[in-house]
Amino acid sequence: DVTALDGLNLTIQPGELVALLGPSGCGKTTALRLLAGLDLADSGNVIVDGKDLTNVPASQRDMGMVFQAYSLFPNMTALENVAFGLKVRGVDKDKREKKSQELLDLVGLTTQANRYSHQMSGGQQQRVAVARALINEPDVLLLDEPLGALDLKLRRQMQLELKRIQTEVGITFVHVTHDQEEAMTMADTIAVM
């Protein structure tokens, strides 16, 4: 009965960091979930790189996702959490560990590889979640308020860290936030909703 999005038309350039900015309830997360394939639209299309993904299941879309609650597996180390996507795809252990360590290096957690989530700060857990989302080399990384649970100082630090990671890996990031300062600090383009 509720129309979450009506007439949304958004064009994102490859390698761009786009922030979807707006108040709670305006449809930001719905837009992200439609991109990810976690929700289906009543009408319209999702087109990525010229391909219509509207009816393609989430598991077959080349997208990674980081949620506000990082959803790390508590019984796995940081390295095992990052490697999980490759394990599911049947990649052998040596290759999984090598690539996972490279991603932990990228997010600045080289020395945290053997720690469990309860042994890491919120910012460290968030970076593990980003590394895990990047392990399968998605074309697009979707971030749903990933900094919302962090204190102000750490949130500002992580804004710069995420922008650095995005620039380094060169893939498209779509970042949902209600924080104008965060959007202006991180984004190449801001879509106000």
KEZA-156724 format. One record per residue (C-alpha): chain; x, y, z. Coordinates in steps of 0.5 Angstrom, whole numbers, plus 500, padded with zeros to 3 digits. Example, Ala and Ser with C-alpha at 12.3 -4.5 7.8 and 13.67 -1.06 7.14 Angstrom:
<sites>
> A; 525; 491; 516
> A; 527; 498; 514
</sites>
This chain:
<sites>
> A; 500; 500; 500
> A; 506; 505; 501
> A; 510; 507; 495
> A; 517; 507; 497
> A; 520; 510; 490
> A; 516; 513; 484
> A; 519; 515; 478
> A; 527; 515; 480
> A; 531; 515; 475
> A; 539; 515; 476
> A; 545; 514; 472
> A; 551; 513; 475
> A; 558; 513; 471
> A; 563; 507; 472
> A; 568; 508; 478
> A; 564; 514; 481
> A; 562; 514; 488
> A; 555; 516; 489
> A; 551; 518; 495
> A; 544; 517; 496
> A; 542; 523; 501
> A; 535; 524; 504
> A; 531; 523; 511
> A; 529; 516; 514
> A; 523; 513; 510
> A; 525; 517; 503
> A; 526; 511; 499
> A; 534; 510; 500
> A; 535; 503; 502
> A; 529; 501; 498
> A; 533; 504; 492
> A; 539; 500; 494
> A; 535; 494; 495
> A; 532; 494; 488
> A; 539; 495; 485
> A; 542; 489; 489
> A; 536; 485; 487
> A; 534; 484; 494
> A; 527; 487; 493
> A; 523; 487; 486
> A; 520; 493; 483
> A; 513; 494; 481
> A; 515; 497; 475
> A; 521; 500; 472
> A; 528; 497; 470
> A; 535; 496; 473
> A; 540; 497; 468
> A; 547; 496; 469
> A; 553; 497; 464
> A; 547; 496; 459
> A; 545; 490; 461
> A; 537; 489; 464
> A; 538; 486; 471
> A; 531; 487; 473
> A; 529; 480; 473
> A; 536; 477; 475
> A; 537; 474; 482
> A; 541; 478; 487
> A; 546; 472; 487
> A; 547; 473; 480
> A; 548; 480; 480
> A; 556; 483; 480
> A; 555; 487; 487
> A; 557; 487; 494
> A; 553; 490; 499
> A; 555; 492; 506
> A; 550; 493; 511
> A; 549; 498; 517
> A; 550; 492; 522
> A; 556; 489; 519
> A; 553; 482; 520
> A; 560; 478; 521
> A; 560; 471; 522
> A; 562; 471; 530
> A; 565; 464; 529
> A; 570; 466; 524
> A; 576; 470; 524
> A; 577; 477; 520
> A; 581; 473; 515
> A; 576; 467; 514
> A; 570; 472; 514
> A; 573; 476; 508
> A; 575; 469; 505
> A; 568; 466; 505
> A; 565; 469; 499
> A; 571; 465; 495
> A; 570; 459; 499
> A; 563; 458; 497
> A; 565; 459; 490
> A; 570; 453; 491
> A; 576; 457; 491
> A; 582; 453; 494
> A; 585; 455; 501
> A; 591; 458; 499
> A; 588; 462; 493
> A; 583; 464; 498
> A; 588; 466; 504
> A; 592; 470; 499
> A; 587; 474; 496
> A; 583; 475; 503
> A; 590; 478; 506
> A; 591; 482; 500
> A; 584; 485; 502
> A; 585; 486; 509
> A; 592; 490; 507
> A; 588; 494; 503
> A; 583; 496; 508
> A; 589; 497; 513
> A; 588; 491; 518
> A; 594; 487; 516
> A; 595; 485; 523
> A; 588; 483; 525
> A; 587; 477; 520
> A; 586; 472; 526
> A; 582; 476; 530
> A; 574; 475; 531
> A; 569; 480; 531
> A; 568; 481; 538
> A; 576; 482; 539
> A; 575; 488; 534
> A; 573; 495; 534
> A; 566; 498; 530
> A; 571; 501; 525
> A; 575; 495; 524
> A; 569; 490; 523
> A; 566; 495; 518
> A; 573; 495; 514
> A; 572; 487; 515
> A; 565; 487; 512
> A; 568; 492; 506
> A; 573; 487; 505
> A; 569; 481; 505
> A; 564; 485; 500
> A; 570; 486; 495
> A; 573; 479; 495
> A; 569; 477; 489
> A; 571; 483; 485
> A; 564; 486; 484
> A; 562; 491; 479
> A; 558; 495; 484
> A; 559; 496; 492
> A; 553; 498; 495
> A; 553; 501; 502
> A; 547; 502; 507
> A; 549; 507; 512
> A; 555; 503; 514
> A; 558; 508; 518
> A; 551; 509; 522
> A; 553; 505; 528
> A; 560; 509; 529
> A; 562; 515; 534
> A; 563; 521; 530
> A; 571; 521; 530
> A; 571; 514; 528
> A; 565; 516; 523
> A; 569; 521; 520
> A; 576; 517; 519
> A; 572; 512; 516
> A; 569; 516; 511
> A; 576; 518; 508
> A; 578; 511; 509
> A; 572; 508; 504
> A; 573; 514; 499
> A; 581; 512; 499
> A; 579; 504; 498
> A; 574; 506; 493
> A; 579; 510; 489
> A; 584; 505; 490
> A; 580; 499; 487
> A; 576; 504; 482
> A; 569; 501; 482
> A; 563; 504; 483
> A; 560; 505; 490
> A; 553; 507; 492
> A; 553; 510; 499
> A; 546; 511; 503
> A; 546; 516; 508
> A; 542; 521; 511
> A; 548; 525; 513
> A; 550; 531; 509
> A; 557; 532; 511
> A; 558; 525; 510
> A; 555; 525; 503
> A; 559; 531; 501
> A; 566; 529; 504
> A; 565; 522; 500
> A; 561; 523; 494
> A; 563; 525; 487
> A; 555; 525; 486
> A; 550; 526; 491
> A; 543; 524; 489
> A; 538; 528; 494
> A; 532; 524; 495
</sites>
